[in-house]
Amino acid sequence: MPVRAEFEKYRSLLNRLTAASADIGAGDGQPVWEIYVPAHRPVSRRIVDRLTRQGIACPPLDPIATFQARFYNYRRNGLKADPGFLAAAGLNLKLPPESVHMISRGSGVFLDINNADFLVEACEDSGFTMAPGLDILDFGGSTGRTVCNLAYGFPEVRWHCCDPSPVSIAWGRENHPEVNYFVSNQNPPLARGDDRLDGILAKSVWTHFSASASRRWLTELSRVVRPGGFLALTAHGPHDIARRIVYGNPSPDYGLLEKIGRKTGNGLLNKILRKFRGPSADRKDAEYRFLDMVTEKISDRGHFFSPYAPWTLSGQGDIRDAENADTSQWGLTFFTQQWFKAHLEPTPWRIAGYHIGRTGHRQDIYVLRNDKPPRDRDTPRG
Ligand SMILES: C[S@@+](CC[C@H](N)C(=O)[O-])C[C@H]1O[C@@H](n2cnc3c(N)ncnc32)[C@H](O)[C@@H]1O
């Protein structure tokens, strides 16, 4: 892999960050690990088992390294070609229309199976299983691309999905009755009683929260999850930064950010993120300045947050429809494990597992355990 000229500038920072996070997948100019294949694929396995029981031939699960590729080919060439068959198998092919939020529309029938595998695998590695009868919530689940796979793979779990976008929730409720959808607000409280849930998954939500929103939601979610329950969330951390440095790809690089402008760092992000018409070398230069902003904050305090500007709301397919939509605590966020550990201190959450560079080869997964004391046995579950 060619090491870019800019790499030298970041080498010592990169080495410090990756050593501090024990990220053996991204050190000193080595290629950054791209973790395509979850080790156990717990959701894929369940889905394949279920299809097989219904007489639908599935590709072999082994060898591990080729399974995902075969599965995807199979899906493209086989399953997707026969919607009647899929409907009979109980697989829902419906995708939301363009006007309704969904990340990555191209993946067809299994939607977000890779990330569902990563999340469940991370939970299982920390001792949390998707056992029958549990109540598990996909927090910030949008229209449900992740939770729908989970509901197919683990139909004995009671799956819930909340999001501040009433439009996303209405679509999910109508199209995926196997999941219990409800609208949440951007700010706590969550309309659930104390200890009502056994666990929560939150994919690509803490990648956007300010420190203050994060703390408020951690406190609130510890209320609704029973003692000993879990919260598995994804975050941008040192691995994501390493990936940008090593691959010479400093851009914020998210569809939303590319489409809209934003005022931060003397208009720098605005310049990068608006359809920047200057020579691409200039754009690259501006993107590296964005990366400098992130790395400076991460080195100083282990945390970076930059809110989306209010005038970008209309371009945001998710929260623009939320009641009293507000971007002051919602933007682009990076943090280190050390920062997060200290941030969790006042809450009952403790880190039970930390998995580097999983979803999209960039987001870390934190599995947290709710260490709050059990309630008085006479007090009914809320
Ligand atoms: C990047 S998307 C991720 C969606 C989904 N988890 C997935 O991976 O496909 C972020 C989601 O968080 C939702 N969201 C925004 N503010 C939130 C808040 N305060 N609490 C919970 N979810 C929020 C958005 O509406 C959006 O659906």
PDBQT file of the ligand as one rigid body, heavy atoms in Angstrom, charges set to zero:
ROOT
HETATM    1  C1  LIG A 401     -26.610   7.812  11.147  1.00  0.00    +0.000 C 
HETATM    2  S1  LIG A 401     -28.265   7.415  11.433  1.00  0.00    +0.000 S 
HETATM    3  C2  LIG A 401     -28.181   5.707  11.932  1.00  0.00    +0.000 C 
HETATM    4  C3  LIG A 401     -29.458   4.971  11.708  1.00  0.00    +0.000 C 
HETATM    5  C4  LIG A 401     -29.420   3.472  12.035  1.00  0.00    +0.000 C 
HETATM    6  N1  LIG A 401     -28.977   3.231  13.390  1.00  0.00    +0.000 N 
HETATM    7  C5  LIG A 401     -28.569   2.738  11.020  1.00  0.00    +0.000 C 
HETATM    8  O1  LIG A 401     -27.420   2.401  11.337  1.00  0.00    +0.000 OA
HETATM    9  O2  LIG A 401     -29.045   2.533   9.906  1.00  0.00    +0.000 OA
HETATM   10  C6  LIG A 401     -28.582   8.230  12.961  1.00  0.00    +0.000 C 
HETATM   11  C7  LIG A 401     -29.986   8.046  13.452  1.00  0.00    +0.000 C 
HETATM   12  O3  LIG A 401     -30.084   8.602  14.767  1.00  0.00    +0.000 OA
HETATM   13  C8  LIG A 401     -31.307   9.290  14.850  1.00  0.00    +0.000 C 
HETATM   14  N2  LIG A 401     -31.203  10.315  15.911  1.00  0.00    +0.000 N 
HETATM   15  C9  LIG A 401     -30.953  11.640  15.796  1.00  0.00    +0.000 A 
HETATM   16  N3  LIG A 401     -30.969  12.237  17.009  1.00  0.00    +0.000 NA
HETATM   17  C10 LIG A 401     -31.244  11.267  17.899  1.00  0.00    +0.000 A 
HETATM   18  C11 LIG A 401     -31.448  11.272  19.306  1.00  0.00    +0.000 A 
HETATM   19  N4  LIG A 401     -31.325  12.386  20.019  1.00  0.00    +0.000 N 
HETATM   20  N5  LIG A 401     -31.765  10.110  19.895  1.00  0.00    +0.000 NA
HETATM   21  C12 LIG A 401     -31.866   8.954  19.163  1.00  0.00    +0.000 A 
HETATM   22  N6  LIG A 401     -31.690   8.903  17.823  1.00  0.00    +0.000 NA
HETATM   23  C13 LIG A 401     -31.389  10.040  17.201  1.00  0.00    +0.000 A 
HETATM   24  C14 LIG A 401     -31.507   9.867  13.478  1.00  0.00    +0.000 C 
HETATM   25  O4  LIG A 401     -32.849  10.243  13.249  1.00  0.00    +0.000 OA
HETATM   26  C15 LIG A 401     -31.016   8.735  12.585  1.00  0.00    +0.000 C 
HETATM   27  O5  LIG A 401     -32.033   7.830  12.261  1.00  0.00    +0.000 OA
ENDROOT
TORSDOF 0
